[in-house]
Amino acid sequence: QVQLVESGGGLVQPGGSLRLPCAASGIVFSINAMGWYRQAPGKRRESVADISSGSGIFTTYADSVKGRFTISRDNAKNTVYLQMNNLNPEDTAVYYCNAAVLAKIRPWGQGTQVTGSS
């Protein structure tokens, strides 16, 4: 059974930082390109960042987070991370991880709430 468990969210002051880990189980983690997504209140879920399979040498970012967020992975721990710097209120959302390829999307986890205070 596939399980994705996000954590690390919280309330952060403008300009602050958070690091979100997502632990995956039930999949062969290293062969999956992974992504972070977020869903703000009243909005559709959107892709934030992707990382390629294996060593993760290829990454892509949404324009809104480019230069502030960094995605990385540790295949030994079956974990993908999202380092978020210079947070602002517009980053407020529930953050989720999942496969980066839509055809390989698994059941969504509970996500982790990130709130950027104003």
N, C-alpha and C positions, 0 to 999 in steps of 0.2 A: 504494500500500500504506500502510495506516494504521500509524503508529508513535507510541507514547507513551513518553517517556523521563523517568523521575523521578530526582531526585538531591537531594543536600543533607542526607541523613540522617547520623546519628552517635550517639555516646554523650554524654549530657548530664546534668549534675547537677540535682537537684531545684531547681525554680525557674528553670532555664535556658531558653534560647530557641534555636530553629532556624527557618530559612526554607527551605522546600522548593519548588524550581521543577519544573515538568513541561512539557517541550517536545513539542508535537504536530506531526505532519506527515502529509500524505496526506488531510487533511480541510479543509473550509472552516471554519477555526477560529472566526471571529467569529460565525457563525450558530448555534453550538452552545452550549447551556448546559453548563457543566462542573462536575465534582465531584471532591472528594477522598474517598477511602475508606481504611479501614485493616483489617488482619487481625492480631489478636493470636494467639499460640500456642494452639492447641486451640479457637479460636473462629471463628465465621463472619465473613466480611467484612462491615463495616458502613459506612454513609455517615457522613462527618464534617462536610462542608460542601459547599454548592452555590452557584454563581454563575450569574446569568442571562446570556443571549447578548448580543451587542452591547456596550454600555458597561458591562454588569455592575452595574447599579444595585440589583438585588435579590440578596440573599444569605440563606441559611438555614444553621443550625448544629445539630448534635446537642447535646442538653442537657449532655452531659458535657464539651463543649469551649467552650460559649458563654461569651463574655467573655474567653477566653484565646487562641483561634485566630481568624485573619482570612484569608479567601480573597480573592484579587484576580486580575486578568487583564490581560495586555498583548497586544492583538490584533496589534499590529505585529510582535511577536516570537513569535506563536503559542504563548504560554506562560501557564500558570496557576500561581499561587503559593499557598502555605499558610504564613503566618506563625504560628508556635507559640510562645507565651509561657507562663511559669509551668508548665513541664512537670513531670510527676510520673511515678512508675514505672508507673502505670496507662495511660499513653500509649504504652507500649512496644508496637510493632507494626510490620509492614511497611505502608508508606503507598503508595497508588496513586492515579493520576488517571484519569478516564474521563469519558464523557458523563454528564450528570446525569439524563437520561431513560433509563430501563431499555431501552426499545425501540431506543435508539441506541447502546447499549454496544458498544464496539469490543474487539478482542483486547487482553487486559491486558498491560501492560508488566511489567518485572521488579520494579518497586517499589523503594522505598528504606527501609532499616531504620532505625528510630528506637528508641533504647534509653534509657529514663529510669532512671538508677541510683538505688538506695535508700540 
